[in-house]
Amino acid sequence: MAIQYLKRGQSAEAVADADARTRAVVETTLAEIQTGGDAAVRALSEKFDGYAPASFRLSDSEIEAITQRVSDRDMADIRFAHDQVTNFARAQRASMTDIEVETLPGVVLGHRNIPVQSVGCYVPGGRFPMVASAHMSVATAKVAGVPRIVACTPPFKGEPNAAVIAAMKLGGAHEIHVLGGIQAIGAMALGTETIAPVDMIVGPGNAFVAEAKRQLYGRIGIDLFAGPTETLVVADETAADAELCATDLLGQAEHGYNSPCVLLTNSETLARQTIAEIERLLERLPTAETARASWETHGEVIVCDSYDEMLAKADEIASEHVQIMTDRDDWFLENMRNYGALFLGPRTNVAFGDKVIGTNHTLPTMRAARYTGGLWVGKFLKTCTYQRVLTDEASALIGAYGSRLCHLEGFVGHAEQANVRVRRYGRRNLEYGAAALAD
């Protein structure tokens, strides 16, 4: 039996059409910000968020007053999640060491891991204030040693969201702006009269935020190309049931109206039971309007013959989140190659990763997992090499090889850079230099 689809998502043509419309809107909006600066940003914020304060940047006293509105219980929970993320980020940072090695006598090569000097962290919050995104971007940048961290988040119900602002402050943001959407990304990347531009922008967002980052890439660095949240549940009847599968699919479908959610299984019975359970849960889920739109438009149910077929299909899908609930979870861990993050076994789930467990939730979407991982402390670091030649003999030796290789490519000027070293430093040891040139 070939792979069968019990449910398919939106066609590729419909997705491409929506992407084209988004591209046009973003291009026009970024041009407005480029020429209009603060005035354009203010007009856009008023238009899209109904928010235009005297200053989008919060003062220290405003930050303090806003964070005081967070309850002790909520603040303790925010601190717990912050600690899990920073603890794992510190462990990752410790794994990245500067190196220096003598590759030949007198030739020293090395690299240093240098923090990006300014980073803009976008924390979504127009519909759902994503407190966790502050930990994932701001706190992780702080662990990396970034000296200027700018954080932007849209207003929530017409004012700064206290929990998000508290998480940004706890994470170590140096500037906090209540600003969302394309206008936030454009202001941080292009700069305005009141916001100095940054070198890199990170963080998730809606389709317009993702497209703005894509169009600005090159002028600034970005973490990755991120589209709508995606989830893939890979399950069999030995480790999962319809309730678990349906809950894990809808838990991500509620992110937005265009969040792909896919069940991949070798059990047609489990597949059909999950479809029925999803319909049952949608009758009681408070966010059902959003989740149903994602499920109906972008949901898929795929039944495979074998585990090998499931593995191949999962790697082809290359989903952002992959929940594995089978009798061979470790086998999938060892053999899967294309995913943003794996969630192994029924005891964990994507929500743990999204909010609290410690791994970063800014992950590759739209099959980008084929070539990149997600945001982590290493994304904020530049691994920069250096070289040092300590002896005359080493300079003459490398120069002789270098000269010949430059001539091989036709780069005469390059060759002369090598030759001058051979003449200057080989002269002190003519026999050594002549032997190298005759090699």
Buried (B, 14 or more C-beta within 10 A) or exposed (E): EEEEEBBEBBEEEEBEEEBEEBBEBBEEBBEBBBEBBBEBBBBBBEEBBEBBBEEBBBEEEBBEBBBEEBEEEBBEBBEEBBBBBBEBBEEBBEEBEEEEEEEEEBBBBBBBBBBBEBBBBBBBBBEBBBBBBBBBBBBBBBBBBBEBBBBBBBBBEEEBBBBBBBBBBBBBBBBBBBBBBBBBBBBBBBBBEEBEBBBBBBBBBBBBBBBBBBBBBEEBBBBBBBBBBBBBBBBBBEBBBBEBBBBBBBBBBBBBBBBBBBBBBBBEEBBBBBBEBBEEBBEEBEBBEBBBBBBBBBBBBBBBEEBEBBBBBBBEBBBBBBBBBBEBBEEBEEBBEBBBBBBBBBEBBBBBBBBBBBBBBBBBBBBBBEEBBBBBBBBBBBEEEEEEBEBBBBBBBBBBEBBEEBBEEEEEEBBEEBBEBBEEBBEEBEEBBBBBBEE
